[in-house]
Structure formats: structure tokens, C-alpha cells
């Protein structure tokens, strides 16, 4: 169950929860692909599977383009954003 926040919750609590959810999703996606965290660094910035993971993170969390790109070792957030848009157009 996802935690909901009321008006009494400040920004840091919300960010921590969003980051926790994003990390959980990254873990799920890595496990699904039988990848380790080190595999993110070994694979190219534009690797199609990394772009799919990034797309899911962007759709299901409030994390920024830059946070996702850094976490997945994809380079600059703008590069990643363009790769995600290209992937969505292909589908």
C-alpha cells in the first residue's frame, strides 16, 4: 500500500518516500533482467533496457529526469529524456 501524505507532511518526507519508491522500482527492474547495480555502469548510456527502466520510473514516480539519468548511469537528463521519447514513439 502506498503511503499518503496530508498537509502536515513537509517536502523532505515526500521526497524520501518518492526516492524510496524509485529505488524499489529500480531493484525490481534489475532483478527482472538479472542485472546487478554494476551492470548499469557497464551498459551503454542509451541501452534500450535502461531506457525502458527510466521510462517506468518517470511514469510511476515524481523523480526528476536528472535523478533518473544519474541513478541509471545514463548521462545527462536531457539525453535520457530524448531516448525515452524516442522509445515511446516506436511503440
C-alpha positions in Angstrom: 0.0 0.0 0.0 1.3 3.4 -0.9 1.6 6.0 1.9 -0.5 9.1 1.5 0.5 12.5 2.9 -1.6 15.2 4.4 -1.0 18.9 4.7 1.1 18.3 7.9 3.8 16.5 5.9 6.7 18.6 4.6 8.7 18.3 1.4 11.5 16.1 2.9 9.1 13.4 3.9 7.5 13.4 0.4 10.9 13.3 -1.3 12.2 10.5 0.8 9.1 8.4 0.1 9.4 9.1 -3.7 13.0 8.2 -3.6 12.3 5.0 -1.7 9.7 4.0 -4.2 12.0 4.8 -7.1 14.8 2.7 -5.6 12.4 -0.2 -5.1 11.3 0.0 -8.8 15.0 0.1 -9.9 15.6 -3.0 -7.8 12.6 -4.8 -9.3 13.7 -3.9 -12.9 17.3 -5.0 -12.2 16.1 -8.3 -10.7 13.8 -8.9 -13.6 16.7 -8.6 -16.0 19.1 -10.5 -13.8 21.3 -7.4 -13.7 23.5 -6.1 -10.8 23.9 -2.5 -10.0 27.3 -2.7 -11.6 25.7 -3.7 -14.9 24.2 -0.2 -15.1 27.7 1.2 -15.4 28.8 -1.4 -17.9 26.0 -1.0 -20.3 25.8 2.0 -22.7 24.0 5.1 -21.8 21.4 4.6 -24.4 20.9 0.9 -23.8 17.3 0.1 -24.7 16.6 -1.8 -21.4 17.9 1.1 -19.4 15.6 3.4 -21.3 12.7 1.1 -20.5 13.6 1.3 -16.8 13.9 5.0 -17.0 10.5 5.3 -18.7 8.8 3.3 -16.0 10.5 5.4 -13.3 9.3 8.6 -14.9 5.8 7.3 -15.3 5.4 5.9 -11.8 7.4 8.3 -9.6 8.0 12.0 -9.2 11.7 11.8 -9.6 13.4 14.3 -12.0 14.9 13.5 -15.3 18.3 14.2 -13.9 17.9 12.0 -10.8 16.8 9.1 -13.0 19.6 9.6 -15.5 22.2 9.7 -12.7 20.8 6.7 -10.9 20.8 4.6 -14.1 24.1 6.0 -15.3 22.7 7.4 -18.4 24.5 10.7 -18.6 22.6 14.0 -18.8 18.9 14.1 -18.1 18.1 15.8 -21.4 19.8 12.9 -23.3 17.7 10.4 -21.4 14.5 12.3 -21.9 15.1 12.2 -25.6 15.7 8.5 -25.6 12.5 7.9 -23.6 10.5 10.0 -26.1 12.1 8.0 -29.0 11.2 4.7 -27.3 7.6 5.8 -26.8 7.2 6.9 -30.4 8.5 3.4 -31.6 5.7 1.7 -29.6 
